[in-house]
Structure formats: C-alpha cells, structure tokens
Amino acid sequence: LLGIGLGTHIQSLAPGSPVDIKTLAKRFPEGPDRIAAALRELETHGYLRRTRERTTGGNIVTRTVSCNQPGRHTEGHADRRTKP
C-alpha cells in the first residue's frame, strides 16, 4: 500500500517538485528504506522512470518521470527532477 500512496502523492505534485528519498522520508513517517522500496516498486510496474544524468556543472542528478498510464512513453507526463 505504501507504493500506491506514494504514487498518488507524486502524481499530485507540481512539475519539478523534488521526489528524492530524503525529501519523501521527511514528508512521510516511513523511513528511507521503505520509501526506496516503494519507489522501486513503482518503477518495476511502470509508474516511474528514473534515469541518472550529469549536469553541465558535473553533478549527477536523477531524473524521475511519473507515468499515470504505465507502459506509455508519450509527452505530457509529469516531470520531476531530483538529486540522488
């Protein structure tokens, strides 16, 4: 159930909102390990896509895209950028 609640919360956020493990663990009573597991579950079932990218400044960030229709890769999905 944590994955469902977390997915619903992520879908309700404005584009660009941070959805990293630390930020989500501050928002919810679950710890970082449970948040990380829920994010992996959402990713496994196609509700999240996460990729690591290097910025022009050399930092590595994780780009998270939230999908309300798993398996579809079209424009218009909520885009969430977050630091690992």
N, C-alpha and C positions, 0 to 999 in steps of 0.2 A: 504493500500500500504506500510505502514511502515514495517509490518511484512515481506513482500516479499523482500524489500530492505535489511532489517536486516538479513534475512535468507541467502540472496545472499552474503552479506559481511562475515558472519560467515563461510559459505562454502569456501570462498576464503582464509581464514586464515590458517596458518601452524598449525599442531597438537600441542597442548599445549599452544596455544595463549589464553590470558585471554578474556573471553566473559561475564564478570560480568556487572551489570547495570552501575556502576560508570565508568568503562573503556569505555563502549559503549556510555554513555552520554557525555563523553569528546570528543569522535570522531565525534558525530553527533549533529546537532543543537537541536534535540528533548531532552526534559528533562527526568529525571529518571522515572517519572510516565509513560510516553508514551513508553519508552524503555521497562519497566517492562511489560506493557500491550502487547507489540509486542512479547516479549519472551513467555508470557503465551499463546498467540495465536498460535505461532509456536509449542509450547508443546502440546496444545489441538489437533492440526491437525497432530501430529506425526512427525514433523520435528526436534524436540528437545526432548531429555530425560534428565531430571535433577534429580540427587539424592544427598542427603546430606550424608557425610561420616566424621567420626572422624579420624584424623591423629594420628600417634603414639605419637606425641607431645601434643595431647589433643585438638588441634584446630578442628573446624568444617569447612569443605570446601564443596562446591557444585561441583559435577562432572557433566559436561554438555557434552552430546554426540549429535552431529549434524548428522541427517539422510537425505540423498538425496532421499531415497525411503521410505516414511512413512509406518510404519507398519512392516517393515523388521527389524529383530534384528540379523544381521549377523556380523561377523568380518569385519574389513576394514572401518568402519565408522570413520569419523574424531573425534578424542577425544580431548575435550577441558576441561582443569582443571582450576577452578577459585575459588577464595574466595568469600563468600557471601557478 
